[in-house]
Amino acid sequence: MTTSLERALARLPVDHPGPGGAAAVIRNGEILLRHAWGWANTERRIRFTPQTLFRICSITKQFTCGLVLDHGAPERLDAAIAARLPRLEELAPDARALCHNQSGLRDYWAIGMLHGALPETPFGDREAAHVIAGTRSLQFSPGSRASYVNQNFRLLSDALESETGRSFAELLRTRLFEPAGMGSALLAADTRAMPDGTQGYEGSEATGFQPADTRILWTGDAGIGASLDDLIAWERFLWRGADTAGSLPARLYQEARFSDGSPARYGFGLRRQMEAGRLAIGHGGALRGWRSMRLHVPSEGLSVIVLFNHMADAQAAASSLLAAALDHADEAPPPPDDDAPPAWLGTYIEPETGLAARLDRPGPGQVRLRYAQAPERLALQTDGSAGTTSTRLHPTAAGLEMIRPADNQRSILQRVPPAAGGHDIAGRYRCEELDAGLTVADAGGTLYGAFSGFLGEGRMERLVPLGADLWALPCPRALDHAPPGDWTLHLRRDGSGRPEAIGLGCWLARRLTYGRVGGA
């Protein structure tokens, strides 16, 4: 292990404090670093070791896709997918679109919030089946765009079970875990407990860490439990077969494309991104109380694994280890000489998704975009644009253009005029597609909103005015690891100017219409 890797490893518990964690760096099948620290369970004083089980969360998705490919062509599951969407009023997405997050489906745990779920609401097989079977429309035509959707991989694992007649847990064990030498890995679908007593935690050093209370049942989307040693075995399995044409690792690593032929950054449960100036393929994972990340750089034969039983930034930790292993130092470009705020800052609507896009200036040389799940910081360029590899903003004669290559999306943002009045939005609204409600209440001159449905009545949250007839309904906590981003509420008025409906959506569930109930 090099000195730079030693230093980077020593920084992880300091830069990402929490009860415990584990990390590994592997090059061409050889372990350069393997270390665990802290506590798997602080109350029971169970120490972390490389054999301790973690919830690897969404890293599960590549294993689900591995089983899909092991079963044969993904198309063999198309009929089973369609059968689980009996109310869908358009052509069902195929299994390949699900593997690539190009299905057009909305995410079921985000929809769960629209049905009134509180953060600790139980969400198991019955609730998942209710949400999935109720799907009537898609967010976009399958294959044309990408949108991260956990439900895609739940559908794939359910379809595998029905097509093979075997449980998903058995398929994982016999078809992937045993061939890869992952001796302790298992499907730990019930998030309330881990077999070895490992606990996930919420909180911070300032507030203290408390056990995270999660009651979701995850399967093909985020259900696997595995140790650091299990994931090292998985890296070796993939490394041994990656260069063999037709092997499972080679097929798993193949680049996906959109229906228009454009290359996709997401495919078969793996994301392609630039790290330390090189292409990296991998995936992160996050549930309440857990964070994980695995990255593989094919050109270097190098892989990094980071696992936390708390909610620190595992991707940043993995990137720091990768940079140390490659002896790479990022050099941030200097800000433009003229650091005046761009004239195009403000609030917009993205017309295709109906989501709000808020732009402000957090510091010199930067623009902050609040559009998807978390705010993005974009670097200002000398030509007046701003961007990163994920999002680019260009002022044009037609307006401000936003380009998001990972979503295969390019659009002209529509500026929203400043807020003026709008308290007549208060009232009850209903989404016929979901059979769910939204209540907006004026409580002493301040507007609040809450959702309700078959999972109960959600908590009231204060609406944040963004512009004329446009609000954000914050979602500070959710069923999953983090909220799905603020909900955009865009009020629509009839010909007389009276509130008629609300267009509602977030990063994971867009283009839903709530009609006003009773005209009151």
QUICORPE-V315202 format. One record per residue. N is the residue number from 1. RES is the residue in three letters. SS is DSSP state (2 for helix, 1 for strand, 0 for the rest). Layout:
# QUICORPE-V315202
[[N,RES,SS] [N,RES,SS]]
This chain:
# QUICORPE-V315202
[[1,MET,0] [2,THR,0] [3,THR,2] [4,SER,2] [5,LEU,2] [6,GLU,2] [7,ARG,2] [8,ALA,2] [9,LEU,2] [10,ALA,2] [11,ARG,2] [12,LEU,2] [13,PRO,2] [14,VAL,2] [15,ASP,2] [16,HIS,0] [17,PRO,0] [18,GLY,0] [19,PRO,0] [20,GLY,1] [21,GLY,1] [22,ALA,1] [23,ALA,1] [24,ALA,1] [25,VAL,1] [26,ILE,1] [27,ARG,1] [28,ASN,0] [29,GLY,0] [30,GLU,1] [31,ILE,1] [32,LEU,1] [33,LEU,1] [34,ARG,1] [35,HIS,1] [36,ALA,1] [37,TRP,1] [38,GLY,1] [39,TRP,1] [40,ALA,1] [41,ASN,1] [42,THR,0] [43,GLU,0] [44,ARG,0] [45,ARG,0] [46,ILE,1] [47,ARG,1] [48,PHE,0] [49,THR,0] [50,PRO,0] [51,GLN,0] [52,THR,0] [53,LEU,1] [54,PHE,1] [55,ARG,1] [56,ILE,0] [57,CYS,2] [58,SER,2] [59,ILE,2] [60,THR,2] [61,LYS,2] [62,GLN,2] [63,PHE,2] [64,THR,2] [65,CYS,2] [66,GLY,2] [67,LEU,2] [68,VAL,2] [69,LEU,2] [70,ASP,2] [71,HIS,2] [72,GLY,0] [73,ALA,0] [74,PRO,2] [75,GLU,2] [76,ARG,2] [77,LEU,2] [78,ASP,2] [79,ALA,2] [80,ALA,2] [81,ILE,2] [82,ALA,2] [83,ALA,2] [84,ARG,0] [85,LEU,0] [86,PRO,0] [87,ARG,0] [88,LEU,0] [89,GLU,0] [90,GLU,0] [91,LEU,0] [92,ALA,0] [93,PRO,0] [94,ASP,0] [95,ALA,2] [96,ARG,2] [97,ALA,2] [98,LEU,2] [99,CYS,2] [100,HIS,0] [101,ASN,0] [102,GLN,0] [103,SER,0] [104,GLY,0] [105,LEU,0] [106,ARG,0] [107,ASP,0] [108,TYR,2] [109,TRP,2] [110,ALA,2] [111,ILE,2] [112,GLY,2] [113,MET,2] [114,LEU,2] [115,HIS,0] [116,GLY,0] [117,ALA,0] [118,LEU,0] [119,PRO,0] [120,GLU,0] [121,THR,0] [122,PRO,0] [123,PHE,1] [124,GLY,0] [125,ASP,2] [126,ARG,2] [127,GLU,2] [128,ALA,2] [129,ALA,2] [130,HIS,2] [131,VAL,2] [132,ILE,2] [133,ALA,2] [134,GLY,0] [135,THR,0] [136,ARG,0] [137,SER,0] [138,LEU,0] [139,GLN,0] [140,PHE,0] [141,SER,0] [142,PRO,0] [143,GLY,0] [144,SER,0] [145,ARG,0] [146,ALA,0] [147,SER,0] [148,TYR,0] [149,VAL,0] [150,ASN,2] [151,GLN,2] [152,ASN,2] [153,PHE,2] [154,ARG,2] [155,LEU,2] [156,LEU,2] [157,SER,2] [158,ASP,2] [159,ALA,2] [160,LEU,2] [161,GLU,2] [162,SER,2] [163,GLU,2] [164,THR,2] [165,GLY,0] [166,ARG,0] [167,SER,0] [168,PHE,2] [169,ALA,2] [170,GLU,2] [171,LEU,2] [172,LEU,2] [173,ARG,2] [174,THR,2] [175,ARG,2] [176,LEU,2] [177,PHE,2] [178,GLU,2] [179,PRO,2] [180,ALA,2] [181,GLY,0] [182,MET,0] [183,GLY,0] [184,SER,0] [185,ALA,0] [186,LEU,1] [187,LEU,1] [188,ALA,0] [189,ALA,0] [190,ASP,1] [191,THR,0] [192,ARG,0] [193,ALA,0] [194,MET,0] [195,PRO,0] [196,ASP,0] [197,GLY,0] [198,THR,0] [199,GLN,0] [200,GLY,0] [201,TYR,1] [202,GLU,1] [203,GLY,1] [204,SER,1] [205,GLU,0] [206,ALA,0] [207,THR,0] [208,GLY,1] [209,PHE,1] [210,GLN,1] [211,PRO,1] [212,ALA,0] [213,ASP,0] [214,THR,0] [215,ARG,0] [216,ILE,1] [217,LEU,1] [218,TRP,0] [219,THR,0] [220,GLY,0] [221,ASP,0] [222,ALA,0] [223,GLY,0] [224,ILE,1] [225,GLY,1] [226,ALA,1] [227,SER,1] [228,LEU,2] [229,ASP,2] [230,ASP,2] [231,LEU,2] [232,ILE,2] [233,ALA,2] [234,TRP,2] [235,GLU,2] [236,ARG,2] [237,PHE,2] [238,LEU,2] [239,TRP,2] [240,ARG,2] [241,GLY,2] [242,ALA,0] [243,ASP,0] [244,THR,0] [245,ALA,0] [246,GLY,0] [247,SER,0] [248,LEU,2] [249,PRO,2] [250,ALA,2] [251,ARG,2] [252,LEU,2] [253,TYR,0] [254,GLN,0] [255,GLU,0] [256,ALA,0] [257,ARG,1] [258,PHE,0] [259,SER,0] [260,ASP,0] [261,GLY,0] [262,SER,0] [263,PRO,1] [264,ALA,0] [265,ARG,0] [266,TYR,1] [267,GLY,1] [268,PHE,0] [269,GLY,0] [270,LEU,1] [271,ARG,1] [272,ARG,1] [273,GLN,1] [274,MET,1] [275,GLU,1] [276,ALA,0] [277,GLY,0] [278,ARG,1] [279,LEU,1] [280,ALA,1] [281,ILE,1] [282,GLY,1] [283,HIS,1] [284,GLY,1] [285,GLY,1] [286,ALA,1] [287,LEU,1] [288,ARG,0] [289,GLY,0] [290,TRP,1] [291,ARG,1] [292,SER,1] [293,MET,1] [294,ARG,1] [295,LEU,1] [296,HIS,1] [297,VAL,1] [298,PRO,2] [299,SER,2] [300,GLU,2] [301,GLY,0] [302,LEU,1] [303,SER,1] [304,VAL,1] [305,ILE,1] [306,VAL,1] [307,LEU,1] [308,PHE,1] [309,ASN,0] [310,HIS,0] [311,MET,0] [312,ALA,0] [313,ASP,0] [314,ALA,2] [315,GLN,2] [316,ALA,2] [317,ALA,2] [318,ALA,2] [319,SER,2] [320,SER,2] [321,LEU,2] [322,LEU,2] [323,ALA,2] [324,ALA,2] [325,ALA,2] [326,LEU,2] [327,ASP,0] [328,HIS,0] [329,ALA,0] [330,ASP,0] [331,GLU,0] [332,ALA,0] [333,PRO,0] [334,PRO,0] [335,PRO,0] [336,PRO,0] [337,ASP,0] [338,ASP,0] [339,ASP,0] [340,ALA,0] [341,PRO,0] [342,PRO,0] [343,ALA,0] [344,TRP,0] [345,LEU,0] [346,GLY,1] [347,THR,1] [348,TYR,1] [349,ILE,1] [350,GLU,1] [351,PRO,0] [352,GLU,0] [353,THR,0] [354,GLY,0] [355,LEU,1] [356,ALA,1] [357,ALA,1] [358,ARG,1] [359,LEU,1] [360,ASP,1] [361,ARG,0] [362,PRO,0] [363,GLY,0] [364,PRO,0] [365,GLY,0] [366,GLN,1] [367,VAL,1] [368,ARG,1] [369,LEU,1] [370,ARG,1] [371,TYR,0] [372,ALA,0] [373,GLN,0] [374,ALA,0] [375,PRO,0] [376,GLU,1] [377,ARG,1] [378,LEU,1] [379,ALA,1] [380,LEU,1] [381,GLN,0] [382,THR,0] [383,ASP,0] [384,GLY,0] [385,SER,0] [386,ALA,1] [387,GLY,1] [388,THR,0] [389,THR,0] [390,SER,0] [391,THR,0] [392,ARG,1] [393,LEU,1] [394,HIS,1] [395,PRO,1] [396,THR,1] [397,ALA,0] [398,ALA,0] [399,GLY,1] [400,LEU,1] [401,GLU,1] [402,MET,1] [403,ILE,1] [404,ARG,1] [405,PRO,2] [406,ALA,2] [407,ASP,2] [408,ASN,0] [409,GLN,1] [410,ARG,1] [411,SER,1] [412,ILE,1] [413,LEU,0] [414,GLN,1] [415,ARG,1] [416,VAL,0] [417,PRO,0] [418,PRO,0] [419,ALA,0] [420,ALA,0] [421,GLY,0] [422,GLY,0] [423,HIS,2] [424,ASP,2] [425,ILE,2] [426,ALA,0] [427,GLY,1] [428,ARG,1] [429,TYR,1] [430,ARG,1] [431,CYS,1] [432,GLU,0] [433,GLU,0] [434,LEU,0] [435,ASP,0] [436,ALA,1] [437,GLY,1] [438,LEU,1] [439,THR,1] [440,VAL,1] [441,ALA,1] [442,ASP,1] [443,ALA,1] [444,GLY,0] [445,GLY,0] [446,THR,1] [447,LEU,1] [448,TYR,1] [449,GLY,1] [450,ALA,1] [451,PHE,1] [452,SER,1] [453,GLY,1] [454,PHE,0] [455,LEU,0] [456,GLY,1] [457,GLU,1] [458,GLY,0] [459,ARG,0] [460,MET,0] [461,GLU,1] [462,ARG,1] [463,LEU,1] [464,VAL,1] [465,PRO,1] [466,LEU,1] [467,GLY,1] [468,ALA,0] [469,ASP,0] [470,LEU,1] [471,TRP,1] [472,ALA,1] [473,LEU,1] [474,PRO,0] [475,CYS,0] [476,PRO,0] [477,ARG,0] [478,ALA,0] [479,LEU,0] [480,ASP,0] [481,HIS,0] [482,ALA,0] [483,PRO,0] [484,PRO,0] [485,GLY,0] [486,ASP,0] [487,TRP,1] [488,THR,1] [489,LEU,1] [490,HIS,1] [491,LEU,1] [492,ARG,1] [493,ARG,1] [494,ASP,0] [495,GLY,0] [496,SER,0] [497,GLY,0] [498,ARG,0] [499,PRO,1] [500,GLU,1] [501,ALA,1] [502,ILE,1] [503,GLY,1] [504,LEU,1] [505,GLY,1] [506,CYS,1] [507,TRP,0] [508,LEU,0] [509,ALA,1] [510,ARG,1] [511,ARG,1] [512,LEU,1] [513,THR,1] [514,TYR,1] [515,GLY,1] [516,ARG,1] [517,VAL,0] [518,GLY,0] [519,GLY,0] [520,ALA,0]]
